[in-house]
Amino acid sequence: MPELEHIIETFDFLTDWDDRYRFIEELGSSLGSLPAELKNDETIVNGCASNVWVIGHPDKDNPDIFCFEAEAEQPIIKGLVYLMLQIFSGKTADEILVTDMDETFDRLNLGEHLSPQRHIGMYALVQKMKGIASPYAKKKYTSD
């Protein structure tokens, strides 16, 4: 089962939001770290309350799909960032650009359980990841 589907199934199984938050924090323990030289003004996600950095590149074995790496400082943010990496990594640039975050947030019921600042931060991360993928897209998209 793909990692994202496993996350969604686990989320559905956990009915208590305290348990869901703990699960998100556990996901964050899987988030790696970036080398210090990659944590800079170019890779930081503007709009997040805590520091988050993200890089992305075409996969070396399959250049049509993207790989993302990120680092965050706070445990809950690490988990949310890890979730975003699961959503966007392994997709083509075109798929990344048309991915609807609201659909995933609705499936996980996250929209109403994240603080406004965290919600803004997650959308800032999504926009950053889409911006990284955009030059590699085969189609040209306009933002609404």
N, C-alpha and C positions, 0 to 999 in steps of 0.2 A: 504494500500500500504506500503511495507517495506520502512524503512527510506532511504536506499540508493537509491531506485528508485525515491522517492520523491525528493531527492537532485539532481539527474540527470535530472529529469523533470524540476525542477526549474532552473537549470543551462541552459538547452536548451531554456527555456522561456526568460532568461536574455541574450540579445545579446551584451550588452555593457560590456566591461571588468571591468570598474569601478564598475558597479552594481554587477558583479560576485564577485569581491574582497570584496565588502561590505557584500554580502551573505556569503562568506567564513568566514568573521569575525563574522557575526551573528551566524553561526554554532559553532564557538569557544566559544560563551557564554554558550553553553550547555555542554562544557567540564568541568568535575568536577576537584577537586584537590585531591592530594594524601597527606596522613599524612606525616609530616616532616621526620619521621623515615624511610619512604619508598623512599625518595629522596636521593639516595646515588650512589656510583660508580657502583654498580651492576645494578641499574635500569636506569641510565642515558643513553641516546642514543648518542653514539660517532659519530661525523660526522655532527651534526646539528650546525648551527651557533648560535642559542640560546638554552638555556637549555630545554630539553625535557626528561621526565622520563616516563617509561612504565612498567607496571606489567601485568601478565596474569596468569590465572589459569583455570582448568576445572570448569565448572558450578557445583554448589553444588547440584542442582536438576537433572541435566543431565550431568554426568561426561564425556560424549563423545564430548561435545561441549565446546568451550573456551570462556571465558570472558576476556576482556582487559580493563584496566583503564590507564589513562595517565594524565599528566599535562605538560603544556608548558607555557612560559612566555609572548610571543608576541601574539597580537590578531590574526594576519593572520596565524601564526603557530598553534595557538590553533584550528583554523578552519580546517586547513589541517590535524592536528592530529585527530580531531573529525571525519573527513571523513575516515581516516584510520581505526579508531575503528569501524565505521559502516561497513567497508568492511570485517574486520577480525573477529569481535565478532560474536558468534553464529554459527561458523563453527567448524568442527572437525579439529584435528591437521593435518590430511592428506589433507583436503581441503585447509587449511591455507598454507601448504607447496607447493601446486601446483597453488595457486592463482597468476595470471599474472597481476601485477600492470600496466604494459604498456597498457593493454586493458582498464582498468578503466581510466587511464590518457588520453588515446586517446578519450574515450567516452566523457570526460569532456573538452577535448582540453587543458589540463593543461600543458602538456609537453613543449609547446612552449611559455607559459605565466608565467612560474616560472623561477626565477633566477637560474643560475647553482647551487649556494650554497643551495637554497631551494630544488631543485631537488635532489641533493646529500643527503640532510638531510632526505627527504621523503623516499628515498631508504634505507638509514641507519635505519630508523624506521621500514620499512618493514622487513629488515634482522633481526633486534632485535626481532620483533614479531614472525617471523618464527623460530628463535633460541629458543624462549621460548616454542613454541609449539612442536618443533622437538622431544624431549624425549618422547612425548605422542603419536607419530605417530605409526600406526600399520604397515606401510610399511617403508622401509628404502630408503631414497632419497639421491642422490648425487648432489652436486651443480655443475653447468656447468661453 
